[in-house]
């Protein structure tokens, strides 16, 4: 056996202590090409089925040291069947703990392991570590990412997690480079589970170790237990920043100074009157937000005691990475959530839609698609349940990509927001209050040449939906907090009474069908404009002031290319436009002057003869003038007489043969 690796987090451990428990394994003592479990008194599998497909074999294909290691791979979308477990000597809830191993992750592949918090496997996941195909890695738990960074594929790397369980102060590192410090949501460890978690998994493990020791605090000692900042946010957005401080010393801490450096920005804050007891923690929130920088950037933080000498300054600094994601121009990301008032887990979807809609109002659109309750839109509900991969509630899809748990909406949002759309979209409207007839005209401007069947649908959503009628009470499995915090639902009863519920983002009307209605043509050029028209009579219960209009353009693949979000007032101000296409003629179409008072010229260049006519519509869609010019060719200047038109904006529809183009004209007298 090789020498035991003991890489202690020196800032947390008093010198001279002997380890209470330790274990290491370099796999050199085992027979190659044989299963690990039957050869080892320590390693086993998730189902205690040593020597089966759940086990791993010792290999000589690669080794970090010596000649042997263990290998994991999968071709199944859900991972497995390998699932190898090492129980620790005990389930640890105090002391200092360290675990590490070396990984060789094949190019373009993934690796994964988790640390269980209870002796009974499958009860509590304390830590999840994912090594992703893009060479990023995350340390997570309880639905939150604690730390993240980069790693190297195709060569051996060393990964170590160190923690003071007594103080709930942890750190992770790759090849000795810190990924930052953090606190665990579930602060206990009992075993490690190594599992190839998806079809891309392929990795070797060698030089494994763990150790556990007691912790004795020094007289005066503070440590940074994490940086409270979003690990990922949109570039340029203002983000709050906090630093988590833990008193690792035996004495009460009353006064500290905290400083951060982020790009060119830096700030200090002094906090007095803390009265922070031994092993207690607090978060120092900076008064001013940071402005997110593009790309991955470190936030470096330091803390120091004021008035006394810190007995260990090695833990007074930490670095945490945060990534600024730059949105593609004109991009909106649409998340559709399958939900119902009868569904006890569905509050998590409502929480995610609310949070992201408030955080990213100019980029994110949430739509709650209800099932089997009074807010159901039958066609919409059937459509989302018919998507590939749908298995139950709650579920969500972002951009009509894969079906995911609503807790994954934010991650999917960041992936989709950087994808440049082929279109930009706005929407105009006219509304008759007497009949509640709503006419809508989404406007599509193509940003690139496209081909194939693009389709348009339109959804009307409503916020602040309330009712005391039967079916509006919300089932709530988060009640009491036993399933963790969930946006305040943990403080509410199960079910939440109807008079205590407010529903947002509720899909009320679906126009154009779940998959949309095809545009008139199957190819468009960059800068082409297409207007589509929809009409509906609004249900009496919808409150206009809480209503939003969401046009959605589907690419030929069925995925959402882009969308838009407008309230009714904004859409009416935009004006209703009769459906028409702005096509690129062989020649060009110019209107000058524009704006004009009485007369303007339409300059029309045609490479071949064609019948030409012009129709002029006002903003309500009413035809206010037309003229047929017969067959024309070459260069033409067509007089547009506006003497009988009132001031305002009009749409000139120019028909040339079987093609049409439109130009907006403005009359100002």
N, C-alpha and C positions, 0 to 999 in steps of 0.2 A: 504494500500500500504506500502511496505517496504521502508526503508530509501534509498534515492538516493545515488548511488555509484559514487563518483567523485575521480578517481585515476589519478591525473594530472601528466604530465611529468614535474616535478618540475624544471628541468633545462631550460625549455622553457617559463615559465610563471612567471610574476612578482607577488609578494605577494599582497594580499589585493584586487584583482580584483573580481568583481561579474560576474558570468556566464551570457552571453547574451542569451544562449539557453541551455536547458537541458531537458532530458526525461529519465524516468526509468520505468521498468515494471517487476514485479515478478509474474504476471498472477494469483495472489491470488483473485482478485476482480471479476474474470470471472466464469461462470458456467462450471463445468467440463462436458466433453463429448459433448460439443457444439462447433461449429465453432468459431474461434477467430474474424474474420473480422466483422461479424454483431454485436458483443459485444463491439468492440473497435472503438473509433473515430480516431485512429492513424494507426492501422495495416490494410493493404489491400492486394491485390494480384497483380501479374504482369499484368493481363488483367482486373483488377478492378472487378473481379467476386467473391466477398465475399460470403462465405457460399456454395461454390461449391467444386469440387474435387481439385481445385487449392489452396484452403484454408487449414489450419491445425486446429485440434481440441485441446482444452485444456484437459490435462490429469492429473490424480492423480497417475499414475503408478510410476512416479519418480519425485523428486523435490530436487533442491540444497538447498532450504530453504522453509519453509512453507510446503504446500502439493501439489502444482500444478506446471506444466510446459507445454511446447508445444512439440509435437513429429513430426518427419519427417522420411519418409522411401520411398523407391521405389524398384520395381522389374523390371523396364524397363531399357534397355541398355543405353538409352539416358536420363534417369532420369525422375523426375516428376511423376504425374502431379502437385503435390504441388509446389507452387512458391509464397512465402509470402514476402511482401514488406513493409518496414516502411519508408515513406518519412521524411527527416529531416525538421526542421522548414524553412530552406532556403537552397539554393545551395551555399556552402561556398567556397570561393576562398582566404580568408585571415583569420588571427587569429590562435588560437590554438584549436585543436579538439581532442576528445578522444571518443572511442567507445569500449564497452566490453560486454561480456556475459559469462555464464557458459554453458559448453557442457558436456553431457554424451553420449559418442560414444560407441555403443555396440561392443563387441569383434569381430574382423575380419571385421568390417564395416567401412564406410566412412562418412564424413560430408563435407559440402561446403557452403560458402556464398561469395557474392561479394558486393562491394560498388560502386554504380553508381556515375558518375561525373556530370550528367546533370539532370535537373528536368524531362525531357522527358526520361522515362525508356527505356532502350535498345539502347541508343545513344552512351554512353561512359562507359566502364568498367575501373574504376580507380584502384581497388584492387580486386584480386581473392585470396581466402584462401581455400586451399584444405587440409583436414585431410585424409590421405590415409590408406589403409588396413594394411600396414606394420608399422603403428604407426609413420610415418614421416608426416611432414606438410610443406607446402610451402606458402609463401606470395609472390604474383606475380602480374604483370601488364604489358600490352604492349608487351607481348611475353618474358619478362625477369623475373627471380626469384629474388626478393628483399631480402628475408630472408628464412631460413629453420631451422628445428629442429625436435625434437621428442616430443610425447605426450603420455599420458597414456589412454588406453581404459578400459572400464568397471567401471569407476568411474568419478566423477565430476571434471572437470578442468576449470580453469579461463583463458580466452583468451582476451587480451587487445591490441588495436592499438592506439597509441598516436602520434599526429603530429602537428608541427608548419607549418601551410599552408603558412604563410607569408614567411618563410625561406625555405620551402620544405624540412623539416627535420622530419623524422618519425621514430618510433620504434615499435616493437611488442614484446609481452612477453606471456609466458605460465606459470601460477601459480607463477608469479612474477619473473621468470627467463627470462632475455632478450634474444631475438633472433637476436639482432643487430639493427643498425640504417641504414636508407636508404632514397633515394629520389624517388619520384613518377614520372613516365613518364607523367601521367596526374594528375596534382596537384590540384584537386578539388573534393568535395564530396557532394552528394545530397540525397542519400537514401541507404538503405541496402536491399539486396535481399537474402533470405535464401531459398536454393533449394537443394533437394536430387538429386545429379547430375548423379547418375548411379545406376545400379541394386544392388550394395553393400551398398547403403546408409541406415543408421538407426541410428538416434540420437535424443536426447532431448536438449532443450534450456531453460535456466532459468536465472533470475536476469540480464536482459538486461538493458543497459544504454548507453546514449551518452551525450556529452556536447560540447559546443563551446564558446570560450571566445576571447577577444581582446588580442593582443600581444604588449607589450611595451618593446623595447630593453633596456638593461642596457648599461652603458658607454663602458665597455670592456668585451667582451665575445665571445669566439669561441666554436664551437661544431663540433663533428665528425658526418657527415651526411651519412657515409657509408664507406665500404671497397670495393675497386674495385679489385675483384679477382674472378676467375671462381668458382662457388659454387661446381662444380664437375670437376675433371680432372683425367688423368691417373697417377698412382703412379710413382714417379721418374721423371716426366716430369718437365721442367723448366717453371714456370708460373710468369707473371708480377704481381706486387702488387702496388696498389695505395690507398691512403687514401683521402677521400673526406672531405674537411673542409668548414664549413659555418661560416661567420662572423655574429653572432647573436647580436653583440653590435652596439652601435650608432657610435663609432669611427672607422676610417680606420685602418686596420691591415696591418703591414708592415713586421713583422718578427715572425716566429714560428719555433718550433722544433717538429718533429713527430717521434715516435718510434713504432716498432712492435715487438711482440714476437710470434714465431710460432715453436712449438716443442722446440728444443734446439737452434734454430736460432733466432737471434735478431739483429736489426740495428736501427740507428738513422739517421735522416736527418734534417739539418737546412736549412730553406728557407728564403731568405731576398729579399727586394725590391718588396713585393707582391702588395702593394697598393690596398688591398682588401676592397671594399666599404661595408657599412652596408647591410646585407642580401645577399651579393654576395657570391659565392662559387668558390672553386678551387680544383683541384686534385693534391696532392703531389705524384709523381711517384718515387718509390725507384729505385736506380741505378741498383741493382742486383736483379735477379729473385729469387723466393723461389723454393725449390725443394719439390714437392708434397709428403706428407706422406700418408701412407696407412690408410684407414678408415677415420672416421670423426674426425677432429681436429680443435680447435679454433685458430683463429688469433686475438690476443689481440693488440689493437692499442691505443696509447695515444697521445695527442697533448697539447702543452702549448704555451702561449704567451711569447715572449722575450722582456724585457724592460719595461713592464707594468704588473700590477696585474690583473689577470682574475677575474672578479666579480662573476663568477659562474663556479667552476671547476667540478661540478657534471656531466657536459656533455662533459668532455674532455677525456673520455675513452669509448671504445666500443669493442665488441667482435663479430666476425663473424665466422661462421663455414664453412669449406670447406672440401670436401670429396675426398680422393684419391682412385681411382678404380684400382684394380690390374688385368690386363688382364690375361685370361687363356693362357697357353703356346700354341704357334703356331697358335693363333686364328686371323683370318681376318673377319671383319664384312662387308657384302656387302649390300649397299643401292641402290635400283633401283628406279629412279624417272621418272614418266610419265610426259612428257613435250612437248612443241611445240612452234615454233616461233610465232604462231598466238595467243598464250595464254598470256594475259596481267598480270596474277598473277604468271606465271611460273618463272620469275626471282628469286623469293625467293628460289626455288629449286636449281637453279644454284649457288646462293650465299652459300647455306648450303653445297652443294657438294664440292665447292672450299675450303671453310673454313675448313671443317673437313679433306679433303685430305691433305691440307697443314699442319694442326695441328697434324694429326696422320697418317703419311705416311706409317708406318709399321703395321697398324692395321685396317685402314679404306679404303674401295674401293667404289667409287661412279660410277654409271653407269646411264647416261642420255638416256632414251628410248624415242625417238622422235616420234611424231604423226603428220600426215598430213602436213609435210614439206619436204624439199629436203634431210634431214638426216634420214628419217624414214627407219627402218628395219621392213618390214611388219609383219613377223612372231613374232618378239619380241614385237612389238606394240600390236598386237592382243592378245598375251599371257598375258601381264600385264593388259590390259583392261578387260580380262576375269577372273581375280582374284576375289574371293568373297569379297564383300564390296566396289568394285571400283564404284565410282559415277561420277567422272569427273576430270578435270585438274585444278591445278597440284595435283598429288597424289604421294605417295611414299610407298615402302615397304622395311623393313629392315630384311634381312634373310628370306624373303617370309612369314613373319608373317602378322599381320593385315595391312590393307591399312590405311595410316595416312597422315596428312598434312606434307609437307616437313619441316615445322618448328619443327616438332617433331622428326626429324631424329637423332639429337644429343642425346636426352633422350633415344631413342631406342638403339642407339649405346652403351651407357653405360650399358644398361640392357643386351645386347647380348654379349659384349666383355668378360664378366666374365663366360660365359657358356663354359665349356670345350668341345672342338670338339672331335669327334671320329676319326679324321684323321688329318694328316698334308699333305700339297700338295706343290709340285714344278712343274715346267714345262720346258721341253726341246724342241728344234726346229731345223729344217734345212730349208734353204731358197735358192731358185734358182732365182737370180736377173733377168736372161733373161726371164723366164716365169712367174715370180712373184708367183711361187708355194711355199706355206708355209706348211710344215709338222710339226705337233705339237704332243708332247707326255707328257701329264700330268702324274705325278707320285703320286700315293696315297699310303701313309704309314698309316696303321690303328694303332691307339693308344689304341684300346680296342677290345675285341671280339664283333662282330656285326652280325646281321642277318636281313634278309629282302632285298628288292630291292633298293640298292643304285644306284644312277644315276649320270652321269657326263655330263656337258655341258661346252662350252667354248665360251667366248665373247672376241672379239677384239674391244677395245675402242681407241679413238683418241682424243688428246688434241689440242688446238690452231687451231680449224677448222675455216677457214675464206673464205668468198666468197662474191662477189658483185652481184651474180645472184639473180633472183627473188626468194622470199621465205626465204631469210636469214635475213631480217629485223626482229627485235624482238619487239613484242607488249609489252608495258611497262606501267602498271597502277600505278606504283610507281613514275612516272615522276612528278616533281614539289614538291614532299614531302608531299602532302596531305594525303597520306596513310602511312606516317612514313618513317624512314630511311630504306634502303634495300641495303646495300653493295655498295652504289654509284649509283645505278639505279635511285635514287631520283633526281640525278643531270643530268640525260640523258633525251632526248625527248621521246615522244610516237608517233610512234614507234621509236626504236633505229635504225638508218640506217644500212644497211648491212655492209658498210665499216667501221663502228664503233664497230662492234660486233666480239667477239671471243668466240667460243663455246668449252667447255672442257668436258671430260668424255663421249664423244658421242659414243654410241653403233654403230659400223660399220658392224660387222659380228657376227652372232649367229650360232654356230656349236653344233650339238647334240640335237637341239630342245629346246623349252622353258622350258620343265620339265626334260630335260636331257635324255641320253641314258643309259639303264641298264648295270651295270657291269656284267661280265660273270657268276658270282656265287651269291648265295643269303646268303652266310655266309662266314665270314673271321675271322681269329684269330688275336690277338694283334701281331704287327710287320709284318703282311703280307703286301706285296707290290703289287700294281696293276698298270700297265701302260695301258693307253688308247691312241688311235691314232686318230687324226683329220687331215684333209687336206683341203686346200682352195686355191683359186687363189685370191690374194688381188686385190680389185678394184684399178684402176689406180690412183684415186684421193687421196688415203691414203698416208700420208707422214710417212715413216718408223720411222724417228727419233721422231715422236710424238705419236707413237703407243704403246699400252700396251696390254698384253695378260692376260686374267682373266679366269683361270679354276675354275669351280664351282661344288662342290659335294653336291648332294641332298640326304638327309636322306629318309628312306621309307615314312615318314610323308609328304614329299613334301617340308619341310623346308630346308633351306641351312645349311648343317653341317659345311662347311668351304670353303675357297677360297684361292686365291693367286694372287699376282700382279707382273708381270715381264715385262721388256721392251724386245725388239727383241734381242738386243745384249746379254743380260743376258741369254735369252732362248737358243740362239745359242751356247753360251759358255757351257751351261748345256748339250747340245747335244741331238739329237733325238734318241729315243729308241723304237724299235719295240715293239708293245703291247704284254705284257706277264704278268703273275701273279707270284708272289713269294708266293707259298703256303706252308703250314707247313706239311711236310711229317710225316709219322709215325716215321721214323728214322730222321736223321739229314744230312745236306749237308755242308761240309767244303771245302774250297779251300786253299791250302798252298803249297809253299809260295805264297804270293800275296801282293805286286807286285813280278813279276818274269821275268827272262831274256829269257830262252829257254824252260824250262819244269816246269809244276806244277802238283799237284795231286788234283783230286776231290775225296774227301772221302764221300762215299755214303752208308748209312746204311738203309736197307730195312727189314721190319718184314715179308714180304711175297713176292713171286716171282712177277716180273713185267718187261715188256719190257722197256729198257732204251736207250735213244739216247741223243746226245748233239749237239747243233748248236751254232756257235759263230758268232756274228754280230759286225760290226764296228759302230762308232757313227752316221753314216748316215743311218743305217739300212740295210746295204749291208751284205749278208751272206758271210763270209770269210772262213768257215770251218765247217764240220759236221762229225759225226760218229754214227753208230748204233751198240750198244753193245749186242743186243739180249736180252734174258731173264736173269735177275740177281736176286739174293736174298742175304740176310745177309749183311756182311761187304764187301765193294768193294773199291779199290783204282784205279781210272781211270786216265790214263796218259793224260795230256793236252799238246800238242806239240805247242809251240809258236815260233819255229825257223824261220817260214816264215812270222811272223807278225811284222809290224813296231811298234815302240814305240807308246803307246797311251792307251786309255780306250776302253774296249770291253764288250759286254754283252754275257754271256754264258747261253743259254736256255737249261735246263736239263728237259727232258721229262721222266716221270715214269708212265707207264700205261696211264690213262686218265688225269693225273695231270701234272702240269708244275711248275718249280721254276726257278728263274733267279739269277745269281750272277754276280756282276761287277768284272771284272778282269783287271789288269793293267800290261802292258808289258813295262819294263824298261831295256834296254841293255847298 
